[in-house]
Amino acid sequence: MKADAKPGLRNEAGLRALLPELSARFGGRLQTGEAVRAHHAHTTTYLPAQLPDGVVFVESREDVIDAVRLAARHGVPLVPFGTGSSLEGQVNAPSGGISLDFSGMARVLSVSPGDLDCTVEPGITREALNVALRDTGLFFPIDPGANASIGGMVSTRASGTNAVRYGTMKDNVLSLTVVTADGEEIRTARRARKSSAGYDMTRLFVGAEGTLGIITSVTLRLQGIPEVIAGGVCQFEDLEAACNAVMTTIQLGIPVARIELLDPVQIRACNLYSGLAHAELPTLFVEFHGSKASVDLQSAEFSAIVTEFGGSPFEWTVDAAERARLWKARHNAYWAARALAPHLDAVSTDVCVPISRLADCVSQTRADIAEHGFLAPIVGHAGDGNFHVLLLFDGKSAEEVERAEAFLLRLNDRALAMDGTCTGEHGIGQGKKSFLAAELGGTVDLMRQVKQALDPEGIFNPGKIF
């Protein structure tokens, strides 16, 4: 498979002028070796790597400002890099240029326990942030599975297993500082929980995939660590019953924290890879957060729903080790699926539909997979209608690639026909640009105008989204 956009023109003259200036400013923190450059074009994706011409390891906001000013002066692209866990080629450099590595900007700048917020640098990972917050009694709830950087999570508008209760990144970012194309650092908002002051510039940069500016700090909402966390498993004879149980749970307002759907193929993969022992049936992994009384009540209400739809008894526990084992298996679902056929290539893709259409979309997708003979486990954040398909195929076979691409087209067309979206959390990057156009039509032209206004020379992560 290949990216649906050819690499852009490289600014060779600008690059020749820029590299010595970067070297003078950053010294050994500018790296041009092929191995380092290849690492910074690597993502968990089927798209081919497109290497930058150099990597600058930034350590401060001043570093970012200077890098942007130098790159802008010479018209050379900049591509932000967090941990490289993106799935749609967001860190590729189709026009060459410079990758900005944020691993050295990973500090917690401030924590305000009374206001339930913190300000961090963009390179800190979600796991490192929660370790730093542990003694405050607070945590940051957004969990996309991968130990992604906060800046990357902002840029792709990440969500994950907890989104059904705590929302996505757009709901949990209070403010950003961003370096714009003229090398100035702006602050998009203050720390107040709400504001009617002008355009919502924070949300403009959340989900922009680094195409409008470079983030230098993020102010985040935090949550109190729940008194009790209960997790468990239930299984169903068919996918429709599992999805309908999820829909009923959401419609009744039961405050489930996580409710994840795994199809029989994914359960088989998790059993083999993570040492689970569940029947190969449609399965829900569920978690509740709250006081002991509220968790007991929620679990009982959910158990009644499961029984109504013919599911197995909801087996739940508050034991931390048991819950950790369950969710580790869920987070390793990608690697578990890959292990089913390690000789094959893989496309991890996602769509999201209104919750009332989830059963239809998953069932039709499962039928499509069976009809065309694919090995393709399904796993999803069922509580918000978002699910993933890991399509395994032979990337060396032109026929297999063509069949895989046809499947992806049908999957996205199916989601859009149900008034859904081509991506619930992976983002557009390079891989889903054609689907974005089908989803939003003329709105994409308005996005182009915003891009042109904020980045007239096109130096910020070119070749993505459009």
Buried (B, 14 or more C-beta within 10 A) or exposed (E): BEBBBEBBEBBEEBBEBBBEBBBEBBEEBBBBEEEBBEBBBBBBBBBEBBBBBBBBBBBEBEBBBBBBBBBBBBBBBBBBBBBBBBBBBBBBBBBBBBBBBBBBBBBBEEBBBEBBBBBBBBBBBBEBBBEBBEEBEBBBBBBBBBEBBBBBBBBBBBBBBBBBBBBBBBBBBBBBBBBBBEBEBEBBBEBEEEEEEEEEBBBBBBBBBBBBBBBBBBBBBBBEBBEBBBBBBBBBEBBBBBBBBBBBBBEEEBBBBBBBBBBBBBBBBBBEBBEBEBEBBBBBBBBBBBEEEBBBBBBEBBBEBBBEBEBBEBEBBBEEEBBEBBBEBBBBBBEBBBEBBEEBBBBBBBBBBBBBBBBBBBBBBBEBBEEEEBBBBBBBBBBBBBBBBBBBBBBEEEEBBEBBBEBBEBBBBBBBEBEBBBBBBBBBBBBBBBBBBBBBEEEBEEBEEEBEEBBEBBBBBBBBBB
